[in-house]
Amino acid sequence: MTRIKVGGVPEHFNLPWHHCIENKSFTEAGIDLKWQEVPEGTGAMCNLLREDDLDVAVILTEGITRDIINGNPSRIIQNYIGSPLIWGIHVDGRSSYKNINDLKDTKAAISREGSGSHLMAYVNAENVGWDTASLQFEIVHNLDGAIKALKSDEAQYFMWEHFTTKPLVDNDTFRLIADCPTPWPCFVIAASEKAINEKPDELQEMLQILNAETSEFKIQRNIDVELAERYGQKLEDIRKWLDLTHWSQEQISSEDLTEVQENLKRLNLISEKVDYNELIHNFRGK
């Protein structure tokens, strides 16, 4: 048995991985897949990949692209979610903020530097015409930290996946001000170069098993009910999310990574753009 350490956020996007684990699909292929929940998100997973605490991460496209350019010895081995991520822009439920313009010159709560909540704050600022150089941030580590920071007014808004935070909007912990979709496919699967070099056959087998699951995922009987129950969501919200979401079984395209890099460069979040082949790894025969 070959061990592969995989990390991802504890969100509904990753249910296919849990199905494969629970059905022993990886085990039957000789893979001892150890799943690690990383609620802190992409910035934390970038560090875990760098430190070899993870072999593989299911990670935001813009976050891992930036970190590879900044020296992370990892590569994107496949696209995972081929659709955009819908980032909700949230404020404390008791605050006086009612629209996006009210948030100009306020402070954004972010999980950590280099996280999706950090990078998308720049994308949102550009979209609404704010000076990106004047953005202010408060590191809060995770969703619970964001709730506390907004409640105590240490930060005034927080960007997180729309449907993950919907229960907190429903119970008035947060108020949803606006949405900000990513202009690219949102999640990719990245692996450390060490894992790619030491476990190439097992990583290919892992992807094949996962892709068999994701290709049929949305048509599984009562999958909407299972998602709603496991992730504490309203059935109507899960159905909306499923309509907006599709899983990919292919490598991310050069065009998509060019768009990611152009956005990061324009926002001064990377110093240079790199060749597509410096960001991805394609296994032979895949």
For each residue, the residues with C-beta under 8 A, 3 or more apart:
1: 27 30 31 32
2: 30 31 32 199 202
3: 31 32 33 34
4: 26 31 32 33 34 55 56 195 199 202 203 206
5: 34 36 53 54 55 56
6: 17 33 34 35 36 54 55 56 57 58
7: 35 36 37 38 45 48 54 56 57 58
8: 11 13 14 17 35 36 37 38 45 57 58 59
9: 13 14 37 38 39 41 58
10: 14 37 39
11: 8 14 161 164 231
12: 15 163 164 227 230 231 233 238 241
13: 8 9 58 80 81 187 245
14: 8 9 10 11 17 18 58
15: 12 18 19 217 226 227 230 231
16: 19 20 210 213 214 217 247
17: 6 8 14 20 21 35 58 210
18: 14 15 21 22 35
19: 15 16 22 23 25 213 217
20: 16 17 23 25 26 33 209 210 213
21: 17 18 24 25 26 33 35
22: 18 19
23: 19 20
24: 21 27 28
25: 19 20 21 28 29 209 212 213
26: 4 20 21 29 31 32 33 206 209
27: 1 24 30 31 32 33
28: 24 25
29: 25 26 205 206 209
30: 1 2 27 202 205
31: 1 2 3 4 26 27 202 205 206 209
32: 1 2 3 4 26 27
33: 3 4 6 20 21 26 27 206
34: 3 4 5 6
35: 6 7 8 17 18 21
36: 5 6 7 8 48 54
37: 7 8 9 10
38: 7 8 9 41 44 45 48 57
39: 9 10 142 143
40: 43 44 111 112 115 141 142
41: 9 38 44 45 60 63 111 112 115 116 117 142
42: 45 46 59 60 63 64 111 114 115 116
43: 40 46 47 63 111 112 113 114 115 118
44: 38 40 41 47 48 111 112 115
45: 7 8 38 41 42 48 49 54 57 59 63 64
46: 42 43 49 50 57 59 63 64 67 72 114
47: 43 44 50 51
48: 7 36 38 44 45 51 53 54 57
49: 45 46 52 53 54 57 67 72 74 190 192
50: 46 47 67 72 73 74
51: 47 48
52: 49 55 192 194
53: 5 48 49
54: 5 6 7 36 45 48 49 57 192
55: 4 5 6 52 191 192 194 195 199 203
56: 4 5 6 7 77 189 190 191 192 195 203 206
57: 6 7 8 38 45 46 48 49 54 64 74 189 190 191
58: 6 7 8 9 13 14 17 80 187 188 189
59: 8 42 45 46 63 64 187 188 189 190
60: 41 42 63 64 85 115 116 119 186 187 188
61: 64 65 76 182 184 185 186 187 188 252 256 257 260
62: 65 66 116 119 120 182 184 260 263 264
63: 41 42 43 45 46 59 60 66 67 114 115 116 119
64: 42 45 46 57 59 60 61 67 68 72 74 76 188 190
65: 61 62 68 69 76 257 260 261 264 279
66: 62 63 69 70 114 119 264 269 270
67: 46 49 50 63 64 70 71 72 74 114
68: 64 65 71 72 74 75 76 190 274 278 279
69: 65 66 261 264 270 272 273 274 279
70: 66 67 270
71: 67 68
72: 46 49 50 64 67 68
73: 50 192 193 194
74: 49 50 57 64 67 68 190 191 192 193
75: 68 190 191 193 196 279 280 281
76: 61 64 65 68 79 188 189 190 251 252 257 279 280 281
77: 56 189 190 191 196 203 207 251 280 281 282 283
78: 188 189 207 248 249 250 251 252
79: 76 82 185 187 188 189 248 250 251 252 253 256
80: 13 58 187 188 189 214 247 248
81: 13 85 185 186 187 245 246 247 248
82: 79 185 246 247 248 250
83: 185 186 244 245 246
84: 181 182 183 184 185 186
85: 60 81 116 161 181 182 186 187
86: 161 162 163 179 180 181 244
87: 116 120 124 159 160 161 162 179 180 181 182
88: 159 160 161 162 165 166 169 176 178 179 180
89: 100 103 124 157 158 159 176 177 178 179 180
90: 146 150 157 158 159 160 165 168 169 174 175 176 177
91: 95 97 103 150 156 157 158 174 175 177
92: 95 150 151 153 156 173 174 175
93: 169 172 173 174 175
94: 151 172
95: 91 92 150 156 175
96: 102
97: 91 102 103 106 156 157 175 177
98: 102 177
99: 102 177 178
100: 89 103 128 177 178
101: 104 128
102: 96 97 98 99 106 177
103: 89 91 97 100 106 156 157 177
104: 101 128 130
105: 134 136
106: 97 102 103 136 155 156 157
107: 136 137 138 154 155 156 157
108: 117 118 121 135 136 137 138 155 156 157 158 159
109: 117 137 138 140 145 146 149 150 154 155 157 158
110: 113 115 117 118 121 137 138 139 140 158
111: 40 41 42 43 44 115 116 117 118 139 140 141 142 145 146
112: 40 41 43 44 115 118 139 141
113: 43 110 118 137 139
114: 42 43 46 63 66 67 118 119
115: 40 41 42 43 44 60 63 110 111 112 118 119
116: 41 42 60 62 63 85 87 111 119 120 159
117: 41 108 109 110 111 120 121 158 159 160
118: 43 108 110 111 112 113 114 115 121 122 137
119: 60 62 63 66 114 115 116 122 123 264 267 269
120: 62 87 116 117 123 124 159 180 182
121: 108 110 117 118 124 125 135 137 159
122: 118 119 125 126 132 135 267 269
123: 119 120 126 127 180 182 183 263 267
124: 87 89 120 121 127 128 159 180
125: 121 122 128 130 131 132 135
126: 122 123 129 130 132 266 267
127: 123 124 180
128: 100 101 104 124 125
129: 126
130: 104 125 126 134 135
131: 125 134 135
132: 122 125 126 135 267 268
133:
134: 105 130 131
135: 108 121 122 125 130 131 132
136: 105 106 107 108
137: 107 108 109 110 113 118 121 155
138: 107 108 109 110 149 154 155
139: 110 111 112 113
140: 109 110 111 145 146 148 149 155 158
141: 40 111 112 145
142: 39 40 41 111 145 146
143: 39 146 147 160 164 165 168
144: 147 148
145: 109 111 140 141 142 148 149
146: 90 109 111 140 142 143 149 150 155 158 160
147: 143 144 150 151 168 173 174
148: 140 144 145 151 152 154
149: 109 138 140 145 146 152 154 155 158
150: 90 91 92 95 109 146 147 153 154 155 156 157 158 174
151: 92 94 147 148
152: 148 149
153: 92 150 156
154: 107 109 138 148 149 150
155: 106 107 108 109 137 138 140 146 149 150 158
156: 91 92 95 97 103 106 107 108 150 153
157: 89 90 91 97 103 106 107 108 109 150 177
158: 89 90 91 108 109 110 117 140 146 149 150 155 174
159: 87 88 89 90 108 116 117 120 121 124 180
160: 87 88 90 117 143 146 164 165
161: 11 85 86 87 88 164 165
162: 86 87 88 165 166 176 179
163: 12 86 166 233 237 238 240 241
164: 11 12 143 160 161 231
165: 88 90 143 160 161 162 168 169 174 176
166: 88 162 163 169 170 233 234 237
167: 170 171 232 233 234
168: 90 143 147 165 171 173 174
169: 88 90 93 165 166 172 173 174 175 176
170: 166 167 234
171: 167 168
172: 93 94 169 175
173: 92 93 147 168 169
174: 90 91 92 93 147 150 158 165 168 169
175: 90 91 92 93 95 97 169 172
176: 88 89 90 162 165 169 179
177: 89 90 91 97 98 99 100 102 103 157
178: 88 89 99 100
179: 86 87 88 89 162 176
180: 86 87 88 89 120 123 124 127 159
181: 84 85 86 87
182: 61 62 84 85 87 120 123 185 186
183: 84 123 259 263
184: 61 62 84 256 259 260
185: 61 79 81 82 83 84 182 188 248 252 256
186: 60 61 81 83 84 85 182
187: 13 58 59 60 61 79 80 81 85
188: 58 59 60 61 64 76 78 79 80 185 252
189: 56 57 58 59 76 77 78 79 80 207
190: 49 56 57 59 64 68 74 75 76 77
191: 55 56 57 74 75 77 195 196 203 281
192: 49 52 54 55 56 73 74 195 196
193: 73 74 75 196 197
194: 52 55 73 197 198
195: 4 55 56 191 192 198 199 203
196: 75 77 191 192 193 199 200 203 281
197: 193 194 200
198: 194 195
199: 2 4 55 195 196 202 203
200: 196 197 203 204 283
201: 204 205
202: 2 4 30 31 199 205 206
203: 4 55 56 77 191 195 196 199 200 206 207 283
204: 200 201 207 208 283 285 286
205: 29 30 31 201 202 208 209
206: 4 26 29 31 33 56 202 203 209 210
207: 77 78 189 203 204 210 211 283 286
208: 204 205 211 212
209: 20 25 26 29 31 205 206 212 213
210: 16 17 20 206 207 213 214
211: 207 208 214 215 249
212: 25 208 209 215 216
213: 16 19 20 25 209 210 216 217
214: 16 80 210 211 217 247 248 249
215: 211 212 247 249
216: 212 213 219 220
217: 15 16 19 213 214 220 223 247
218: 223 242 246 247
219: 216 223
220: 216 217 223
221:
222: 225 226
223: 217 218 219 220 226 227 242
224: 227 228 235 238 239 242
225: 222 228 229 235
226: 15 222 223 229 230
227: 12 15 223 224 230 231 233 238 242
228: 224 225 231 232 233 234 235 237 238
229: 225 226
230: 12 15 226 227
231: 11 12 15 164 227 228 238
232: 167 228
233: 12 163 166 167 227 228 237 238 241
234: 166 167 170 228 237 238
235: 224 225 228 238 239
236: 239 240
237: 163 166 228 233 234 240 241
238: 12 163 224 227 228 231 233 234 235 241 242
239: 224 235 236 242 243
240: 163 236 237 243 244
241: 12 163 233 237 238 244 245
242: 218 223 224 227 238 239 245
243: 239 240
244: 83 86 240 241
245: 13 81 83 241 242
246: 81 82 83 218
247: 16 80 81 82 214 215 217 218
248: 78 79 80 81 82 185 214 252
249: 78 211 214 215
250: 78 79 82
251: 76 77 78 79 280 282 286
252: 61 76 78 79 185 188 248 256 257 280
253: 79 256 257
254: 257 258 276
255: 258 259
256: 61 79 184 185 252 253 259 260
257: 61 65 76 252 253 254 260 261 276 279 280
258: 254 255 261 262 273 276
259: 183 184 255 256 262 263
260: 61 62 65 184 256 257 263 264
261: 65 69 257 258 264 265 270 273 274
262: 258 259 265 266 273
263: 62 123 183 259 260 266 267
264: 62 65 66 69 119 260 261 267 269 270
265: 261 262 268 269 270 272 273
266: 126 262 263
267: 119 122 123 126 132 263 264
268: 132 265
269: 66 119 122 264 265
270: 66 69 70 261 264 265 273
271:
272: 69 265
273: 69 258 261 262 265 270
274: 68 69 261 278 279
275: 278 279
276: 254 257 258 279 280
277: 280
278: 68 274 275
279: 65 68 69 75 76 257 274 275 276
280: 75 76 77 251 252 257 276 277
281: 75 76 77 191 196
282: 77 251 286
283: 77 200 203 204 207 286
284:
285: 204
286: 204 207 251 282 283
